[in-house]
Amino acid sequence: MGIFDRDYMQGDGSTGSRLRQLSAVHLMVAINVLVFIAWQFAASRFMWEQFTVSWYGVSHGKIWTLLTATFSHKDFWHFLINMLVFISFAPVLEARWGKRRFLYFYLGSLIFSSMCMVSLAPVFGLRDVPCLGASGGVMAVSTAFAIYYPKSIVLIWGILPAPAWLIAAVLTFFDLKGLLAQFQGHSTGVGHGAHLGGILFSLLVLWVLPRFFNLSRLDGGRRSRSATSRSASAKSPSASSGQRSPADFYPQKPTQESRDLAEENRLDQLLTKVSREGIESLSDDERDDLQRISQKRRDTS
């Protein structure tokens, strides 16, 4: 999406500062790269035992593999596609939520999708078949992006334009179709259960649970303030666009300090523009605003 290249994460040059300033997206990609390299050089038995997950392994106490397997890719194309999709959508979510909340969401989606996959394994007679890959978390991230920015145009393979909601719907359809085929005894070689687990995680966290609980802290308070702002100002572009977001389902709270609200609305505005037109569409002033507000959110997350 281009926003991945922004430079607001740069530190003062020291190693410690650079590590602290490393974005969650960069950190997740770096771990995936390291594990992929490990597959090429480390002992094969160690990698299969520690970086794949199966019903048999989890039932025998290897709980940690629910997470470690999700950073694991043995095949180059599996690794490349997952990382390309991840860096296309994840930076926008991190800028919206902040580093800590993004990590909570992403790591939670990885574990949840692994649990879904492992839970379905006995149904398919795959108790001892090892699974690996970040696809469940990647699906959670792309679904979350589609929930927030459903009308944003995404280029498939960098060529074919399509709205985010349509891409999410098509991917969900094919995963449901694939899962049904597996229920019927056909082997697809794809972890449809993990994919759908990631999709389900996003829907639960961003749509379902907010109907019953106040989860505004996940979004750094943005939802409650944004919802209040929209209800108080029907003339604003965001209120008249008709585009629903998870903010519509969060309980409203009293309006916060006007300066904070203005910053939140400004960040919404900038991220929407980036998601639709790319980072190159921002003026110098807009880039400065995005850098300043995003850095402030990262420092307080």
C-alpha positions in Angstrom: 0.0 0.0 0.0 3.0 2.3 0.1 2.4 3.4 3.7 4.8 0.6 4.7 7.6 2.8 3.4 6.9 5.8 5.6 9.9 6.8 7.8 8.3 7.9 11.0 9.7 4.8 12.8 13.4 6.0 12.5 15.2 6.4 15.7 18.3 8.4 16.8 20.7 5.9 15.3 21.5 3.7 18.3 20.7 0.0 18.2 18.5 0.2 21.3 16.5 3.1 19.8 16.1 1.3 16.5 14.7 -1.8 18.2 12.3 0.3 20.2 11.2 2.2 17.2 10.8 -0.9 15.0 7.2 -1.1 13.9 5.1 -4.2 14.7 4.8 -4.9 11.0 8.5 -4.8 10.4 9.0 -7.0 13.5 6.5 -9.6 12.4 8.0 -9.7 8.9 11.5 -10.0 10.4 10.6 -13.0 12.5 9.0 -14.7 9.5 12.2 -14.1 7.5 14.4 -15.6 10.2 12.2 -18.7 10.5 12.2 -19.1 6.8 16.0 -18.9 6.7 16.1 -21.4 9.6 14.1 -23.9 7.5 16.9 -23.7 4.9 19.8 -24.3 7.3 18.7 -25.7 10.7 18.2 -29.3 11.5 15.0 -30.5 9.8 13.8 -32.6 12.7 14.0 -29.6 15.0 12.0 -27.3 12.7 9.3 -29.9 12.1 9.0 -30.5 15.9 9.1 -26.8 17.0 7.7 -24.9 14.0 4.7 -26.9 12.9 1.4 -27.6 14.7 -0.8 -30.7 14.7 -3.6 -32.0 16.8 -1.3 -34.8 18.0 1.4 -32.4 19.1 -0.9 -30.0 20.9 -2.7 -32.9 22.6 0.7 -34.1 23.9 1.6 -30.7 25.4 3.2 -28.8 22.6 0.9 -25.8 23.1 3.6 -23.3 22.0 3.4 -24.6 18.5 0.0 -22.9 18.1 2.0 -19.7 17.8 5.5 -20.8 16.5 3.9 -22.6 13.5 2.3 -19.4 12.4 5.7 -17.7 11.8 6.9 -20.7 9.8 7.1 -21.1 6.0 9.1 -23.9 4.4 8.0 -23.1 0.8 9.3 -19.8 -0.8 6.0 -18.9 -2.6 3.9 -19.6 0.5 6.2 -17.3 2.5 6.3 -14.6 -0.2 2.6 -14.4 -0.9 1.7 -14.3 2.8 4.3 -11.5 3.5 3.2 -9.4 0.4 -0.4 -9.5 1.5 0.5 -8.8 5.1 2.6 -5.7 4.3 -0.2 -4.5 1.9 -2.8 -4.2 4.7 -1.1 -4.4 8.1 0.6 -1.0 8.2 -2.7 0.9 7.9 -4.1 -1.1 10.9 -1.0 -0.5 13.0 -1.2 3.3 12.2 -4.8 3.2 13.3 -4.4 1.2 16.4 -0.9 1.7 17.5 1.9 -0.9 17.9 0.7 -2.6 21.0 -2.9 -3.0 20.1 -2.0 -4.2 16.6 0.3 -6.9 18.1 -2.5 -8.0 20.4 -4.9 -8.3 17.5 -2.4 -10.0 15.1 -0.9 -12.5 17.7 -4.4 -13.3 18.9 -5.6 -14.0 15.4 -2.6 -16.3 14.8 -3.3 -18.4 17.9 -7.1 -18.4 17.2 -6.6 -19.6 13.6 -4.2 -22.3 14.7 -6.8 -23.5 17.3 -9.4 -23.6 14.6 -7.2 -25.7 12.3 -6.2 -28.1 15.1 -9.8 -28.5 16.3 -10.9 -29.5 12.8 -8.0 -31.9 12.2 -9.7 -35.0 13.8 -12.8 -34.4 11.7 -10.7 -34.7 8.5 -8.6 -37.6 9.9 -5.5 -35.4 10.1 -4.6 -35.7 13.7 -0.9 -36.2 13.0 -0.5 -34.0 9.9 1.8 -31.0 10.6 0.6 -27.5 9.6 2.4 -24.2 9.3 2.1 -20.7 7.9 0.8 -17.2 8.7 -2.2 -17.4 6.4 -4.8 -17.3 9.3 -3.3 -14.1 10.7 -3.0 -12.6 7.2 -6.6 -13.4 6.5 -7.5 -11.7 9.8 -5.6 -8.6 8.8 -7.0 -8.3 5.3 -10.5 -8.9 6.7 -10.0 -6.1 9.3 -8.9 -3.8 6.6 -12.0 -4.6 4.6 -14.2 -3.9 7.6 -12.6 -0.5 8.2 -12.2 0.5 4.5 -14.6 -1.6 2.5 -14.7 0.7 -0.5 -10.9 1.1 -0.8 -9.6 0.0 -4.1 -6.9 -2.8 -3.9 -4.9 -3.9 -6.9 -4.9 -7.7 -7.2 -1.4 -8.8 -8.4 -0.7 -5.1 -8.8 -3.0 -5.1 -11.9 -6.7 -5.8 -11.3 -8.6 -3.2 -9.2 -11.3 -4.3 -6.8 -12.9 -2.9 -3.6 -11.6 -4.4 -0.4 -15.0 -5.8 0.6 -15.3 -7.8 -2.6 -11.8 -9.3 -2.2 -12.6 -10.3 1.3 -16.0 -11.8 0.3 -14.4 -13.8 -2.6 -11.7 -15.2 -0.4 -14.2 -16.2 2.3 -16.3 -17.9 -0.3 -13.4 -20.0 -1.7 -12.3 -20.9 1.8 -15.8 -22.0 2.7 -16.0 -24.0 -0.5 -12.6 -25.6 0.2 -13.6 -26.5 3.8 -16.8 -28.1 2.5 -14.7 -30.2 0.1 -12.5 -31.3 3.0 -15.6 -32.3 5.0 -16.6 -34.4 2.0 -13.3 -36.2 2.1 -11.3 -34.3 -0.6 -7.8 -33.3 0.1 -7.0 -29.7 -0.9 -3.6 -29.3 0.7 -4.8 -25.9 2.0 -5.5 -24.9 5.6 -9.0 -23.6 5.0 -9.8 -24.0 8.6 -7.0 -21.6 9.6 -8.0 -19.1 6.9 -11.6 -19.1 8.1 -10.4 -18.9 11.7 -8.6 -15.7 10.9 -11.7 -14.3 9.2 -13.9 -15.3 12.1 -11.4 -13.7 14.6 -11.7 -10.3 12.8 -15.5 -10.5 12.7 -15.7 -11.4 16.4 -13.3 -8.7 17.6 -14.5 -5.9 15.3 -18.2 -6.6 14.8 -19.7 -9.2 17.2 -18.1 -8.6 20.6 -18.4 -4.8 20.5 -22.2 -5.3 20.4 -22.0 -6.7 23.9 -18.9 -5.2 25.5 -17.1 -1.9 25.4 -13.9 -2.8 23.6 -13.0 0.7 22.6 -9.5 0.3 24.1 -8.6 -2.0 21.2 -8.8 1.0 19.0 -7.2 3.4 21.4 -10.5 5.1 22.2 -11.0 6.0 18.5 -14.3 4.2 18.1 -16.1 5.9 20.9 -14.8 9.4 20.0 -15.4 8.8 16.3 -18.9 7.5 16.9 -19.7 10.6 19.1 -18.2 12.9 16.4 -20.4 11.3 13.7 -23.6 11.6 15.7 -22.8 15.2 16.7 -21.9 16.4 13.2 -24.1 15.0 10.4 -22.6 17.4 8.0 -19.1 15.9 8.1 -17.9 13.9 5.1 -17.5 10.7 7.1 -21.0 11.0 8.4 -22.6 11.5 5.0 -20.6 8.9 3.1 -22.8 6.1 4.3 -19.8 3.9 4.9 -20.2 1.9 8.1 -17.2 0.9 10.2 -16.7 -1.0 13.5 -17.1 2.4 15.2 -20.8 2.3 14.6 -21.2 -0.6 17.0 -19.2 0.7 20.0 -20.9 2.4 23.0 -20.6 6.2 22.9 -18.8 8.0 25.6 -18.6 11.7 26.5 -16.6 13.7 24.0 -12.9 13.8 24.9 -10.6 16.8 24.6 -11.2 18.6 21.3 -7.5 18.4 20.3 -7.4 14.7 20.7 -10.6 14.3 18.7 -9.3 16.5 15.9 -6.1 14.4 15.7 -8.2 11.2 15.5 -10.4 12.6 12.8 -7.3 13.8 10.9 -5.7 10.4 11.1 -8.9 8.8 9.8 -8.9 11.2 6.9 -5.2 10.5 6.0 -5.5 6.7 6.3 -8.6 6.7 4.1 -6.8 8.7 1.5 -3.7 6.4 1.7 -5.9 3.3 1.4 -7.6 4.7 -1.7 -4.8 6.5 -3.5 -1.5 5.4 -2.0 1.0 7.2 0.1 2.3 9.1 -2.9 -1.0 11.0 -3.0 -0.2 12.8 0.3 1.2 16.3 0.3 4.2 17.2 2.4 2.0 18.7 5.1 -0.2 15.5 5.1 2.9 13.3 5.4 4.1 15.4 8.4 0.7 15.1 10.0 0.6 11.3 9.5 4.1 11.0 10.9 3.4 13.1 13.9 0.1 11.5 14.9 1.2 8.0 14.2 4.4 8.5 16.2 2.3 9.9 19.1 0.1 6.8 19.1 3.0 4.5 19.0 4.6 6.3 21.9 1.5 6.0 24.0 0.5 2.4 23.0 
